[in-house]
Amino acid sequence: MTTRVVAALVSASFSVSVFAQGFERTPLPETHPLVGTWRIDLPDQKCFEEYVVHTDGTKSSQSADERNESEVMISLVPSTSGFYKWTDRIIKNNGKADCSGSNTALGHVAVNFVRVHPSGKRFLLCEAEDMKSCYAEFYRKSK
């Protein structure tokens, strides 16, 4: 998969309408494996994306000139197949372009599944609870 395609997928993720279902961010314990700073480098675009997952159930992100803040619902434990469900809703956006050249709309909701490497130093971002659906690998910058 080309870096440009990965960048577009990472930036857009899966749009899902969960407004009718309600949305309540999930506070996370400090020991949750996704708390911390995560990054993916996109060398073909000379760009990177970085996520900072906070214990209060929010996430800050940057992708090229775009800066977002989100509320997140992340499962506290992985499913029986080993994936964390991660639902993300954009609550603040600076309106600038991301690595793929697009802009993520305020209120955008993405639902993904994350498989954390046993080392805790990497995770795969996936469309479903299926390794074949994974399209991006992030590495931990800091806890």
C-alpha positions, 0 to 999 in steps of 0.5 A: 500500500502506498504511503499516500493511500495510508495517509488518506486512510489514517487521516480519514479513518472510517466515518460512522454516524454515532450521533444518534447512539450517543457518545461518552468519552472514556477516561483511561487509567494511566496504565492503559496501553494506548495512553501516551504519544504515538506517531506514524512517519509517511516518508513519501509525503515527507509528513507524519501524524502524531496522536497524544492519548490522554487519561481524561478520554481526549486525544490531541493530534497533528498531521501536516498543518492540521491540529485536532482535538478529539473525545475518544471512547476506547475499550478498557480491555481488548476483545477476545480477538485482541483488539481495542475498539477506538471511537474518536470524535473531532471536537476542535479543528484548526481547519488546515490540511492534513498529510493527505491534503484534506481537512477533517470536519468538526464532529467527524467520527471514526471507528477503528480497531487497534492491535497493540504489539506485546512490547507496548511500543507499536500498534496497528490501526485496523478497519475491523477486528481482523489483521487483514484490515490493518492499514497503519502502524504507529510507534510509541514516542513516549508514555 
